[in-house]
Amino acid sequence: MVTRRRAETRGRLLDAALHVFAAKGWGQTRIEEICDAAGYTRGAFYSNFDSLDELFFALYDERADLIAAQVTTALAHPGPDLHTIIARVADTLLLDRDWLLIKTDFLLHAARHPQVAGRLAEHRAALRTAIEQRLATLPLAVPDVPAAARAVIAAYDGVTVQLLLDGDTDAARAWLTQLLTALLIR
């Protein structure tokens, strides 16, 4: 059983990691810096995480759950048409620049470490499955739902890279709406 205090410690370490990773970069951050930012010792870190990779996956799970909840909320109230539903989904998706910086840094790390890449692939597969399940609830005639889910992820990834370069969240949401519309409406 996880105690309230332990959950609070873990939460503070995750929050601190998000800020430190975003400011310094994934490969430039040391455990001590995250501990200092959270106000804890290395012991507190290691009682919650085995490594920085483990900490990242906890952040990734947290963000994936948030995105899934946002999409579920956006789809909970059917719109008058598919264009409205797509626009609502694009408006609710997480486009947090700090998280995108961290995720991009970590992708490069994973690309150089096969074991980490395999684990990240498992996480992305779970996200893809969740998207497939949500696509199946839409009033669409999608002939290949798994391929559509992959395309949605690719569109989101592409838009987030552009967002990192130009910092224009409104434009990123507009592009995402256009891409999702092109992918899902025929």
C-alpha positions in Angstrom: 0.0 0.0 0.0 1.3 3.4 -1.0 1.1 5.9 1.9 -0.1 9.5 1.5 3.4 10.7 2.3 5.1 8.4 -0.2 2.6 9.5 -2.9 3.3 13.1 -2.1 7.1 12.5 -2.3 6.7 10.8 -5.6 4.5 13.6 -6.9 7.0 16.3 -5.9 9.9 14.3 -7.5 7.9 14.0 -10.7 7.0 17.7 -10.8 10.7 18.7 -10.1 11.9 16.3 -12.8 9.5 17.9 -15.3 11.0 21.3 -14.7 14.6 20.3 -14.4 14.5 18.1 -17.5 12.8 20.9 -19.5 15.3 23.5 -18.4 18.5 21.4 -18.7 17.7 18.6 -21.1 17.4 14.9 -20.5 21.0 14.0 -20.9 22.3 16.9 -18.8 20.2 16.3 -15.7 21.6 14.5 -12.6 19.5 12.8 -10.0 20.9 15.2 -7.4 19.4 18.2 -9.3 16.0 16.7 -9.3 16.3 15.9 -5.6 17.4 19.4 -4.8 14.5 20.9 -6.8 12.0 18.7 -5.0 13.6 19.2 -1.6 14.5 15.6 -1.0 17.6 13.4 -0.7 18.8 10.7 -3.1 17.3 8.2 -0.7 13.9 9.6 -1.4 14.5 9.3 -5.1 15.7 5.7 -5.0 12.8 4.7 -2.7 10.5 5.8 -5.6 12.5 5.2 -8.8 15.3 2.8 -9.9 16.8 5.3 -12.4 16.2 8.4 -14.4 14.7 6.2 -17.1 12.2 4.8 -14.6 11.4 8.4 -13.6 10.8 9.3 -17.3 8.4 6.4 -17.8 6.5 7.5 -14.7 6.2 11.0 -16.3 5.3 9.4 -19.7 2.5 7.3 -18.1 1.2 10.4 -16.3 1.1 12.4 -19.5 -0.4 9.5 -21.6 -3.1 9.1 -19.0 -3.8 12.9 -19.1 -4.0 12.8 -22.9 -6.3 9.8 -22.9 -8.5 11.5 -20.3 -8.6 14.7 -22.4 -9.6 12.8 -25.5 -12.2 10.8 -23.6 -13.7 14.0 -22.3 -13.7 15.6 -25.8 -15.5 12.5 -27.2 -18.0 12.2 -24.3 -20.4 14.7 -25.8 -21.0 13.9 -29.4 -20.9 16.9 -31.7 -23.2 17.7 -34.5 -20.7 16.4 -37.0 -17.2 14.8 -37.3 -15.5 18.1 -38.0 -16.7 19.4 -34.6 -15.5 16.3 -32.8 -12.1 16.5 -34.4 -11.8 20.2 -33.6 -12.7 19.5 -30.0 -10.1 16.8 -29.7 -7.4 19.0 -31.2 -8.4 21.8 -28.8 -8.0 19.6 -25.8 -4.8 17.7 -26.5 -1.8 18.4 -24.4 0.6 20.7 -26.2 2.9 21.5 -23.3 6.3 22.7 -24.6 8.2 21.6 -21.5 6.9 18.0 -21.9 7.6 18.0 -25.6 11.2 19.0 -25.0 11.6 16.2 -22.5 9.9 13.6 -24.7 12.1 14.6 -27.7 15.3 14.4 -25.6 14.2 11.0 -24.3 13.4 9.7 -27.8 17.0 10.4 -28.8 18.2 8.6 -25.6 16.0 5.6 -26.4 17.2 5.5 -30.0 20.8 5.0 -28.7 19.7 2.4 -26.1 17.8 -0.7 -27.4 16.5 -1.8 -24.1 15.0 1.7 -23.4 13.7 1.8 -27.0 11.9 -1.4 -26.5 10.2 -0.2 -23.4 9.3 3.1 -25.0 7.8 1.1 -27.9 5.6 -0.8 -25.4 4.4 2.5 -24.0 3.6 3.9 -27.4 1.8 0.6 -28.4 -0.4 1.0 -25.4 -1.2 4.6 -26.4 -1.9 3.5 -30.0 -4.3 0.8 -28.6 -6.1 3.5 -26.5 -6.5 5.7 -29.6 -7.8 2.7 -31.6 -10.4 2.1 -29.0 -11.5 5.8 -29.1 -11.5 5.8 -32.9 -13.8 2.9 -32.8 -16.4 4.9 -30.9 -16.5 7.7 -33.5 -19.2 7.8 -36.2 -16.6 6.9 -38.9 -16.2 4.4 -41.6 -12.5 3.8 -41.0 -11.4 0.7 -43.0 -8.2 0.2 -41.1 -8.5 1.5 -37.5 -4.9 0.4 -36.5 -3.5 2.3 -39.5 -5.6 5.3 -38.6 -4.4 5.3 -35.0 -0.8 5.2 -36.3 -1.5 8.1 -38.6 -3.1 10.1 -35.7 0.1 9.6 -33.6 2.3 10.5 -36.5 0.2 13.7 -37.1 0.4 14.6 -33.4 4.2 13.9 -33.3 4.7 16.1 -36.4 2.7 19.0 -35.1 4.5 18.8 -31.8 7.9 19.0 -33.5 6.7 22.1 -35.4 5.5 23.6 -32.1 8.9 23.1 -30.6 10.4 25.0 -33.5 8.0 28.0 -33.7 6.3 28.1 -30.3 2.9 28.9 -31.8 0.4 26.7 -30.0 -2.6 28.2 -31.8 -1.1 27.3 -35.2 -0.2 23.8 -33.9 -3.8 23.2 -32.9 -5.0 24.5 -36.3 -2.5 22.2 -38.1 -3.5 19.2 -36.0 -7.2 19.9 -36.8 -6.4 20.0 -40.5 -4.3 16.8 -40.4 -6.8 14.8 -38.3 -9.6 16.0 -40.6 -7.6 14.9 -43.7 -6.8 11.5 -42.1 -10.2 10.7 -40.7 -12.8 12.2 -43.1 -13.0 10.9 -46.6 
